[in-house]
Amino acid sequence: MVQFSMRILAMILGFIGVVIAFIVNLLYSSLHVLGRVAGITYSPSHFFFGLLVILIGLIGSVLALFFPIVGAVLLAVAGIAFFFIAGWWALLASPFLLIAAVLAFEHQRTHPQPTQPTA
């Protein structure tokens, strides 16, 4: 029961991180669009790469409930990759994704069930 609740907590934290990452990506991309209007060069694909990372985090959040190791890897990848997208602004969202990854992975490390010796 505790393992299942850890996975649910990982999923909830992952969803929170994804929502915050989406908001940060929108704001970060909007500010860069305004900079482009002012004459500063900017790659327009930034927003789509951010959405891809957010989608990976969303999939990892859902998978943390059913496949905790796969979910943990996807959440960790999304948490780290978001730093390449948003820079230091990722500190608002990535901790949620990384903590969710640790909680999902911690599920596998909790006390294994002892096996009965066969006689």
N, C-alpha and C positions, 0 to 999 in steps of 0.2 A: 504494500500500500504506500509506503514511504517513497519507493522508487517511482511509482506512478505519479505521485504528487510532485516529485522533483522534476519529472518530465513536463508536467503541466506548468510548473513555475518557469521552466526553461522556455516553453512555448509562449507564455505570456510576456516574459521579458524580451524574447525575440520579437514579438509583435510590437511592443513598445519601442524597441530600437529601430524597427523598420519604419514605423510612423515618424519618429523623430528624424531618421535619415532622409525620408521623403521630403519632410518640411525643410531640412537643411539643404537638400539638393535643389529644391525649388528656389529657395532664397539665394543660394550661391549662384545658380545659373541665371537668375533674374538680375543679380548685380553685375554679372559678367555681360549680359545682354545690354544693360545700361552703359557699361564701359565701352562696349563695341559701338554704341551710338555716339559716344564721345570720341571715338577714334582709336580706341585701344583694341588691338587684334585679339581675337579669341576663337577657339575652336568650337563650333556649334555642336559637335558630337559629345561634348562633355555631359550634357543632360541625359543623353541616351545611355552612356556608360554608367552614369549614376543610377539610372533606372534598372539597368542590368544587375548591378551590385545589390540594389534593393530587392529585386526579384529573387536573387540567390538567397538573401537573408530571409525572405518570406517563405521560400520553399524549405529552407533549413529549419525555420520555426515550426512548420507543420510536420516535417519529418522527425523532429526531436521527440514527438509524441509516440511515433510508431517504430522508427529506426534511430535510436539515440546517437549512435556513432556517426552515421551519415549526416544527421542533422547537426551534430556538434562540429563536424568538419566544414559544412556549408556555412554555418553561423560564424565560425572563426575566419573563414575566407572572406566573407562579406564584411566582417568587422575590420579586418586588416586592409582589404582592398578599398574601403571607403576613405581611408587616409590618403590614398593616391588620387581620389576623386575630389574630395573637399578640403584636403589639407588639415590644418589644425581645427577646423570646424567639425571634423569628425569626432572630436572629443565629446561632443554632445550626444552622439548616437552610438559610437563604437563600443563604449563600455557596456551598454546594455546587451549588445550582440555578443561580446566576448564573455560576459558573465553567463549569458544563456548557454553558450557553447560549453563552458566549464560545468554548469549544472547538468546539461544533457550528457556530457561525458562522464561525470561523477556517478551517474546512474550505473554504469558498468563496473565501477570500482567499489561499489558498496559490498557489504559482506556476502560472499558467495554462499549458497546453500550447501551445507555439509552433505556429503554422499554417504549412504549407508554401506558399510563394508559387506561384501558378499562372502559367505562362508564356504 
